[in-house]
Amino acid sequence: MSGFRYSYALNQWRQSPTSFVRLEDHERAFKTLSVSGFRAVELWAGTGRWSNLGRPEHLRLNYGSSAGFVGRLAECGIDAVSSLTWDPSAPAAEEGFDLRSTSRPADHARILAAVDPYLDLLTELGCDRIVVRATEPAGRIGADLDVGAVASVLERIGSAAKDRGVRLAADIDCLSPLRDAAGIASLLDSTDPDLVDLSLSTADLVVAGEDPVAIARRHVDRIGHVHLKDSHFVDSENAYLLPGAEVDMLQGNAGRRIERWFFEFGSEAGLVDAAAVLGVLGESDYSGWVVLESDQSPEPATSAMLNAWYLTHIAAAGFRAAARTEEPAR
Amino acid sequence: MKWSYMDHWRSPSPNGPIDQWQTYDSMDRFLKQVAAVGYDAIDTFDHRYFTIIDQYGSVANYQEFVQERGLERIVNTFHAAAYDQRNYAPHIASTHDNILEDFRVTMDRWSGIQLDNIIVMPATLYYDMEPVTEDKIKTTAELWNKVGAITLDAGVKLTCHHEFFCGIQSKEELDTFYAYTDPALVNLFVDTAQHCIASVDPVEFYEKYADRVTGFHFKDTRHQDLVGDYRRRPDAELMGTTTPRWFHEMGDEGGLVDFEAFMRAVVRNGYDGWLSVEHDKANKLGGDHAESTAIARWYAKNVLEKVAREEAAK
């Protein structure tokens, strides 16, 4: 079996712009994950002083320094920051709400400038993985996706990251025009394997009507990051093409009115075969992070604990063995 | 006496707490609850414009949606800017052109309905402005005089709302700011809790500037900032050491604002505009926005309106 490691995405605790802001709330999440058996956490990029784990300057201010943050994690029993997710098309106040697209070459220089502070932060945190959203939603791009342009900017970010000891994994989510097997293959075929990996997001693949096990087998040599999460639904009506799909589809504003697409493992309606995905990774040389994610959870601690139970008892016999056994460094 | 409710809302959903802008259904439920307890209208944030366009097509369409649920209209909008020293800082003159253009665009976007006020926090975060000097306040005032002309040209009053953590929040800073601004162009919006936290008596402050006041946030607090939270980096509002929850609905036991005295002052000064109720972050420490909204309205109806009638009869 290869030596991949488990982590947990913190984004599920960020349920609203005013939640998960105070340091004691961070600490409770870290301790919940640690005692559940997770030794690493994934950060996500954000904006504003309330997204204080999502902006490098605010993280440093709150914890004194990047080292201060790592030290606080260690005191809670978390050994590492596995990864950070970043959406180049998400406007940030700190960047003047700049609207950018990976498919527009004219935006690429600004995208490269915007990622720079995050790469600095990852270096300081000892984190070797940045997960970059490959495209904005299909409904916003329309029919004009230039895969070559997307590939080009991902390679340039990947190169800048590599210079700092960080690898880039392209996140192709369930709203992306590249979300199906052909789209994923086209992006991977257009990018240099030395610079761009694939982030395998199991739930997004299911929503897109794809089999995550088959995609994992097909691209196992390109996988550089995994988001392991479940979904109960397939977007069989192509709602991802709606202009406002982030709201109309993912928040249940229109169509089938599904308000929650993503789930922790273990529910009867779950469509992702986590054991099979982990089996494919285990048979390969994959040695990166497997990051459990449960965004859209109404009860973040519950989702983390149920995922831990599921890994321990159903999907990954090695999960507990890999978990922390020693005391946190207080 | 008409009451408007200011935007802030959280409710549970299958994917966790959501605000009313999440879906049509959540907006529908929000507006019906606000109307049910007797509010007459709503206030909102003008950055909601993008969601409004996505979901309702136009600001006028959204106001119709509001009206169909028994509310009169949208009264005020709050212009919640991200104050970035590089391009959007009222005390830095080189950023003024950018800010002025922002208001031209904003007033055009909202021209489909009649607003009473556009509300602004007139200064950056305190720590981005300090040391707060008379010169900086004067530069800030010069900007808002120009912005006020733009908004007035669009038929909307510019009015200033002083968060306890903004660069103009002490009594001295407030007096300097209002001395340098033109009363015809720059108005005051009194948030009872914010001034109370900053150790500025809201009743005294209102009485002093009553002729410039074009609205209020009726909101309570249990705490004054006695430890300098107002200049806490990067955030004072949610991360203060004094409390994780600064704001409470009026009628709250333990609240510091003397609302009865405040209402008497409002009546004495002949104010005849809208009264806005706000309790942002009311869901902190187990609070519930719907319940807070109902309790505040109960207090307005059963305590403050009675006090107002008594004062008017004098």
HADDOCK unambig.tbl for C-alpha pairs under 7 A between the chains (distance, minus, plus):
assign (segid A and resid 15 and name CA) (segid B and resid 16 and name CA) 6.34 0.50 0.50
assign (segid A and resid 15 and name CA) (segid B and resid 17 and name CA) 6.38 0.50 0.50
assign (segid A and resid 16 and name CA) (segid B and resid 17 and name CA) 6.93 0.50 0.50
assign (segid A and resid 16 and name CA) (segid B and resid 18 and name CA) 6.90 0.50 0.50
assign (segid A and resid 21 and name CA) (segid B and resid 238 and name CA) 6.84 0.50 0.50
assign (segid A and resid 21 and name CA) (segid B and resid 239 and name CA) 6.99 0.50 0.50
assign (segid A and resid 22 and name CA) (segid B and resid 238 and name CA) 6.87 0.50 0.50
assign (segid A and resid 22 and name CA) (segid B and resid 239 and name CA) 5.44 0.50 0.50
assign (segid A and resid 49 and name CA) (segid B and resid 234 and name CA) 5.81 0.50 0.50
assign (segid A and resid 49 and name CA) (segid B and resid 235 and name CA) 5.99 0.50 0.50
assign (segid A and resid 58 and name CA) (segid B and resid 234 and name CA) 6.29 0.50 0.50
assign (segid A and resid 61 and name CA) (segid B and resid 233 and name CA) 6.98 0.50 0.50
assign (segid A and resid 61 and name CA) (segid B and resid 234 and name CA) 6.67 0.50 0.50
assign (segid A and resid 93 and name CA) (segid B and resid 82 and name CA) 6.08 0.50 0.50
assign (segid A and resid 244 and name CA) (segid B and resid 54 and name CA) 6.79 0.50 0.50
assign (segid A and resid 251 and name CA) (segid B and resid 22 and name CA) 6.79 0.50 0.50
assign (segid A and resid 253 and name CA) (segid B and resid 23 and name CA) 4.68 0.50 0.50
assign (segid A and resid 253 and name CA) (segid B and resid 24 and name CA) 6.36 0.50 0.50
assign (segid A and resid 259 and name CA) (segid B and resid 14 and name CA) 6.29 0.50 0.50
assign (segid A and resid 259 and name CA) (segid B and resid 15 and name CA) 6.50 0.50 0.50
assign (segid A and resid 260 and name CA) (segid B and resid 14 and name CA) 6.01 0.50 0.50
assign (segid A and resid 260 and name CA) (segid B and resid 15 and name CA) 5.31 0.50 0.50
assign (segid A and resid 296 and name CA) (segid B and resid 15 and name CA) 4.49 0.50 0.50
assign (segid A and resid 296 and name CA) (segid B and resid 16 and name CA) 6.53 0.50 0.50
assign (segid A and resid 297 and name CA) (segid B and resid 15 and name CA) 5.19 0.50 0.50
assign (segid A and resid 297 and name CA) (segid B and resid 16 and name CA) 6.06 0.50 0.50
assign (segid A and resid 298 and name CA) (segid B and resid 14 and name CA) 6.16 0.50 0.50
assign (segid A and resid 298 and name CA) (segid B and resid 15 and name CA) 4.73 0.50 0.50
assign (segid A and resid 298 and name CA) (segid B and resid 16 and name CA) 3.58 0.50 0.50
